[in-house]
Amino acid sequence: MNRGVTEIMTVNEVAAMLGISPRTVWEQSSCGAMPKPIKIGRKITRWHRQTLEKWLEEKVEIAERERKKLEEIGKI
């Protein structure tokens, strides 16, 4: 794919990237627990790769901050 164009992913690609099932991707998207997809056609739904990567980075940062807090108070 042309690198100048935003890369988009299918539900199966998103599921593989996250290590979850496609059904879980749909459930998490619909309840707002992960980025929502975009509709690019009547039956075509995709996710922006960059949006997902940024969301994951934020999740990792949050988890790391929580781990450090727990370390500081001696919980781990």
C-alpha angles and dihedrals in degrees: 000000000000108000090216089065122074109257115235129200136208122232089258092053091048091048091051092047091052098037093238136110123272088244090057090050090055092046094048092046094049094051094045096249090125136018115297119240126242124242111231096170142002092280101013120098124170141170127228108244092214092053091052093046091051091047090051092049089053091049091051091049091051092048091049092051090050091049091052091049090052091048090052093054092044099248093128 
